[in-house]
Amino acid sequence: MKKYLSLLIAVLLIGSAFGQDDKAKAVLDKVSAKTNAYKSVIISFDLTITGPEMTTINESGKAYLEGDKYKVELSDQDIYCDGVTMSTHLKLDKECYSSKVAEAGTEDMIMPSELLTIWEEGFKYQYIKETTYKGVAVHHINLFPKDPAKSKFTAIILKIDKEKNEVISVLIKGKDGVNMKYDLTKLEKNVAIPSSTFVFDRAKHPDVECYDE
């Protein structure tokens, strides 16, 4: 009897897991459909970085997204990408490093354009629960890399606004113990963004030393 009871429990657990995955997929599909319909997005966010033997970093930033182009503004650096070239401007060092996107070695990074639809490639997902986050009713969904051996991340934890079907929090857990948490504080959709936004203009920064990698 115990044997059959154990088998029944195992079947129920497996069925529950698949049900959670289906629920996660339904939620994420809605978010993808909504987000991918935007021509452009401007994200304001709060970033928290924690890890062993390091001082917690807290800062606010802004990301401009349009197709495969983006610009990320942080306190110490700005990152530009026009779809072909990626440039990182280190403000305090007065240096800028540029390279072709195909050669930039970004496979282990989370690009700003991926924050809103990170689950679409390379991850499996699990619906955890409905809860509240900072007073907002949300779906809590966890993402796990399909190929853990090739990923620097162990998991990504999403909080998705139930009413708006929008990502409002992304927690990226690294294998090295360093965690990066993005709280999206404002989302501006279909805003006209000048193409010059995505290019580091060397002429406007004559005091910056530039290097092509």
C-alpha positions as CSV (number, residue, x, y, z in Angstrom):
1,M,0.0,0.0,0.0
2,K,2.8,2.4,0.9
3,K,4.4,1.7,-2.5
4,Y,1.3,2.6,-4.4
5,L,0.8,5.7,-2.2
6,S,4.3,6.8,-2.9
7,L,3.8,6.4,-6.7
8,L,0.5,8.4,-6.5
9,I,2.3,11.2,-4.6
10,A,5.1,11.2,-7.2
11,V,2.6,11.4,-10.0
12,L,0.7,14.3,-8.3
13,L,4.0,16.2,-7.7
14,I,5.0,15.8,-11.4
15,G,1.6,16.9,-12.5
16,S,1.8,19.9,-10.2
17,A,5.2,20.9,-11.6
18,F,4.0,20.7,-15.2
19,G,1.0,22.8,-14.2
20,Q,3.2,25.5,-12.7
21,D,5.3,25.6,-15.9
22,D,2.1,25.9,-18.0
23,K,1.0,28.8,-15.8
24,A,4.3,30.5,-16.0
25,K,4.3,30.1,-19.8
26,A,0.8,31.7,-20.0
27,V,2.0,34.7,-18.0
28,L,5.3,35.1,-19.8
29,D,3.6,34.8,-23.2
30,K,1.3,37.7,-22.3
31,V,4.3,39.8,-21.2
32,S,6.3,39.0,-24.3
33,A,3.4,39.9,-26.6
34,K,2.9,43.2,-25.0
35,T,6.5,44.1,-24.7
36,N,7.5,43.1,-28.2
37,A,4.8,45.3,-29.6
38,Y,6.6,48.4,-28.3
39,K,8.7,50.3,-30.8
40,S,10.9,51.8,-28.1
41,V,11.1,51.8,-24.3
42,I,12.8,54.0,-21.7
43,I,13.3,52.2,-18.4
44,S,14.2,53.9,-15.1
45,F,15.5,51.5,-12.6
46,D,17.2,51.0,-9.2
47,L,20.1,48.6,-9.2
48,T,21.4,46.7,-6.1
49,I,24.5,44.5,-6.3
50,T,25.4,42.3,-3.4
51,G,28.0,39.6,-3.0
52,P,30.5,38.0,-0.7
53,E,33.3,40.2,0.6
54,M,32.0,43.3,-1.2
55,T,30.2,46.4,-0.1
56,T,26.6,46.5,-1.3
57,I,26.2,48.8,-4.3
58,N,23.0,50.8,-4.7
59,E,22.4,53.2,-7.6
60,S,19.8,54.4,-10.0
61,G,20.0,54.2,-13.8
62,K,18.2,54.6,-17.1
63,A,18.0,52.5,-20.2
64,Y,16.9,53.5,-23.7
65,L,15.8,50.6,-25.9
66,E,14.9,50.5,-29.5
67,G,15.2,47.2,-31.4
68,D,18.7,45.9,-31.0
69,K,19.9,49.4,-30.0
70,Y,20.3,50.6,-26.5
71,K,22.0,53.1,-24.1
72,V,22.4,52.5,-20.4
73,E,23.2,55.4,-18.1
74,L,24.8,54.7,-14.7
75,S,26.6,56.9,-12.2
76,D,30.1,55.8,-13.2
77,Q,29.6,54.7,-16.8
78,D,27.4,54.9,-19.9
79,I,27.0,52.0,-22.3
80,Y,26.1,52.7,-25.9
81,C,25.0,50.2,-28.6
82,D,23.8,51.1,-32.1
83,G,23.4,47.5,-33.1
84,V,26.8,47.3,-34.7
85,T,29.2,48.8,-32.2
86,M,29.1,48.8,-28.4
87,S,31.0,51.5,-26.5
88,T,31.5,51.8,-22.7
89,H,32.4,55.2,-21.4
90,L,34.1,55.1,-18.0
91,K,33.3,58.6,-16.7
92,L,35.8,58.8,-13.8
93,D,38.6,57.3,-15.8
94,K,37.8,59.4,-18.8
95,E,38.2,56.4,-21.1
96,C,35.9,54.7,-23.7
97,Y,36.3,51.2,-25.0
98,S,34.5,50.2,-28.3
99,S,34.1,46.9,-30.1
100,K,31.9,45.2,-32.6
101,V,28.8,43.7,-31.0
102,A,29.6,40.3,-32.5
103,E,33.0,40.4,-30.8
104,A,32.0,42.1,-27.5
105,G,31.8,38.8,-25.5
106,T,28.3,39.6,-24.1
107,E,27.1,36.0,-24.0
108,D,27.4,35.9,-20.2
109,M,25.8,39.3,-19.7
110,I,22.2,40.3,-19.3
111,M,21.6,43.0,-21.9
112,P,19.2,45.8,-21.0
113,S,17.0,44.8,-23.9
114,E,16.7,41.3,-22.3
115,L,15.4,42.5,-18.9
116,L,11.8,42.7,-20.2
117,T,11.8,39.3,-22.0
118,I,14.8,37.4,-20.6
119,W,12.9,34.1,-20.6
120,E,12.5,33.9,-24.3
121,E,15.8,32.1,-25.0
122,G,18.0,29.7,-23.0
123,F,15.8,29.4,-19.9
124,K,13.2,27.1,-18.4
125,Y,10.7,28.6,-15.9
126,Q,8.6,27.7,-13.0
127,Y,5.6,29.6,-11.5
128,I,6.2,30.0,-7.8
129,K,3.2,31.9,-6.5
130,E,1.0,35.0,-6.6
131,T,2.2,37.6,-4.0
132,T,2.7,41.3,-3.5
133,Y,5.9,43.3,-4.1
134,K,6.2,46.8,-2.8
135,G,2.4,47.0,-2.6
136,V,1.8,45.6,-6.1
137,A,0.1,42.3,-6.8
138,V,2.6,40.2,-8.8
139,H,3.4,36.8,-10.3
140,H,6.6,35.3,-8.9
141,I,8.3,33.2,-11.5
142,N,11.8,31.7,-11.4
143,L,14.0,31.1,-14.4
144,F,16.7,28.5,-14.6
145,P,19.4,28.1,-17.4
146,K,18.7,25.2,-19.7
147,D,22.4,24.5,-19.8
148,P,23.7,25.3,-16.3
149,A,27.3,24.3,-17.1
150,K,27.6,27.0,-19.7
151,S,25.8,29.7,-17.7
152,K,27.2,32.1,-15.1
153,F,23.8,32.4,-13.5
154,T,22.1,29.9,-11.2
155,A,18.6,31.5,-11.4
156,I,16.7,34.6,-12.3
157,I,13.8,35.7,-10.1
158,L,11.0,37.7,-11.8
159,K,8.2,39.8,-10.3
160,I,5.6,40.6,-12.9
161,D,2.8,43.1,-12.3
162,K,-0.4,41.0,-12.5
163,E,-2.6,43.9,-13.8
164,K,-0.2,45.5,-16.3
165,N,1.6,42.3,-17.5
166,E,4.9,44.0,-17.1
167,V,8.2,43.0,-15.4
168,I,8.9,45.2,-12.3
169,S,11.7,43.3,-10.7
170,V,14.6,41.1,-12.0
171,L,17.0,39.4,-9.5
172,I,20.0,37.7,-11.2
173,K,21.8,35.2,-9.1
174,G,25.3,34.5,-10.1
175,K,27.3,31.3,-9.5
176,D,30.1,33.4,-7.9
177,G,27.6,34.6,-5.3
178,V,27.2,38.1,-6.8
179,N,23.5,39.0,-7.2
180,M,22.2,41.9,-9.3
181,K,18.7,43.2,-8.6
182,Y,16.9,45.6,-10.9
183,D,13.7,47.2,-9.7
184,L,12.0,48.9,-12.7
185,T,10.5,52.1,-11.4
186,K,9.2,53.6,-14.6
187,L,8.5,52.4,-18.1
188,E,7.9,54.8,-20.9
189,K,6.7,53.2,-24.1
190,N,6.8,54.2,-27.8
191,V,8.9,57.3,-27.1
192,A,10.8,58.9,-30.0
193,I,14.5,58.4,-29.3
194,P,17.0,60.1,-31.5
195,S,19.4,57.7,-33.2
196,S,22.3,59.7,-31.8
197,T,21.4,58.4,-28.3
198,F,22.9,55.0,-29.1
199,V,26.3,56.3,-30.3
200,F,29.2,57.6,-28.2
201,D,30.1,60.9,-29.9
202,R,33.9,61.2,-29.5
203,A,33.8,64.8,-30.8
204,K,31.6,65.8,-27.8
205,H,34.1,64.2,-25.3
206,P,37.5,65.5,-26.4
207,D,38.9,64.8,-22.9
208,V,38.1,61.1,-23.1
209,E,40.7,58.6,-24.3
210,C,39.1,56.2,-26.7
211,Y,40.3,52.6,-27.5
212,D,39.0,50.3,-30.3
213,E,39.2,46.6,-29.2
